[in-house]
Amino acid sequence: MIEKITTGEYLVGYFISGIVLFPKLDDPARAKLLGWAYPADGTPIVLRGMAVSKGATNVNAAKLMLDYILSHDGQVGFGKGGLTPYRPDVQANEVPRATYDGIVKQLGGENKAVLVEYDQDMVTNGQSLQARWKKAFGM
């Protein structure tokens, strides 16, 4: 989608993941063409889920990995990898892009951050949602 916007094939893009978009903004010419900004009336922030599956062969190793991911060092690593660290103790100078607190500050308050969480109804009725989606888009 980003390539098609920068070549003029598309005029606009919605819901482009930050991990895909932000590295492209390092190119000043591309950044000027994209004209990207956080929506001022409410910026959706999609949460990423993590879990240890019931059938995991090494539950303790998986739990240690989750502990690391949630730690300060793990969040800095995620930030360096292109995701948004959520911990308040991760400072802007530790990561190449925004932290959750940095986004909230730029937006002018937490009320402008719209957290997109997992909806149990989508899990329970996922097949119905997929059928409606496919019908709406002629798939």
N, C-alpha and C positions, 0 to 999 in steps of 0.2 A: 504494500500500500504506500509506504514512504517513497519508494522508487517511482511509483506512478504519479505521486504528487509532485515530486521534484522534476519530473520530465513533462509535466503539464497534462498528462492523460487523465488524472483525477484532480478535482478542484479542492476537495476537502477530505479529511479522514477523521473518524471517530473511534474512540476506545482503543487507541494504539497503546500497547503496553510500553511503559517507561523503559524497561530493559532493552527494548528494540529501538525506541526513539532517541533516548538521551545520548548514546554514543554518536548518532548521526548529527547531533547538534554541535559536535566538536568542529565540524567543517563550517566555517563562517558563511560561505556561499549557500550551503544547504540550509543552515539555520535561518538565513534571511528569507529564503524561499518558503520555508515551512511556517514561519510566523507563529510558533507554538507558544501557548500560555496556559496556566491553570485557569479553569473557568471561575470567575469571580463570585458567581452566585451559588456555587457548590461544586467542589472537586471530588469526583468519585475516587476512592482509594480502595482497591480490591485487595482483600486479605488473602494470604496464601496459607493453605492448610498443611499441617504436618500431623502424622500419626504413626504409631507402631502397629502394624497389622497383626491380627490374631494369630496368623500362621507364620509369623517371623521365626526364622531358625535361630537367630541370636538376639533375643529381646534386650538383653543388657547392653550390647553394643549399640543397638538402635536407640535406646534411652540415653546412652552417653552422647551419641550424635545429636539428639534433640537438645540435650543440655548445652552442648557446645554451640549449636546454632542460636540458642537463646541467650548465650553469654555475650558480654561486651565484645570480646575478640571475634566471636562468630558473626555478630551483627556488623562489625567493621568489615569482615570478609565478605559478607553478603553485599554490603554497600560498594565495595571495590569490584564486585562481580556484576553490578548493575541493578541490584534490588534496593529498596528503600529501608534502611535500618529504622526500627521503631523505638529502640531504647533511648530514654532521655540522656543517658550518660555517653552516647556516641556524639562526638563533637563534629561540627561541619568540616573542620580541617583534617579529620581522620578519613574522610571518604571523598571521592571525586564528585559526587552528586548530592542531592538534597537528602536530609534525614526527615523523618516524620515531623519532628518539632520544627524543622526549618520550613517545611511546606505549610504547616499550621500558621507559623509566624508570617510567611509571605501572603497567605490568604487573608490574614487579619483576624484569626480566631478559629478555635476548634469547631464552632458551629458551621463553618464553611467547608469542613471536611466531611464528606458523606462516605461512611464506612460501608462497603459492600460486603456483607457477611454471607455465610452459607445459609440457605433457606431449606429447612427440613422438608417442606412441601415439594421442593424441586427434586429432592432425592426420592421421596415417596411416590411422586407422580411424574417422574422424569420421562417415561415413555409417552405419556399424554402430551407433555410439553414439546417433546421432539416431534410428535406427529403434527401438532398445531404449527410449529416452526416450519416444517417441511411443506405443509399445505400453503402457508402464507407466502413462502418463497418459491413455490412451484417445483419443489425438489422431489 
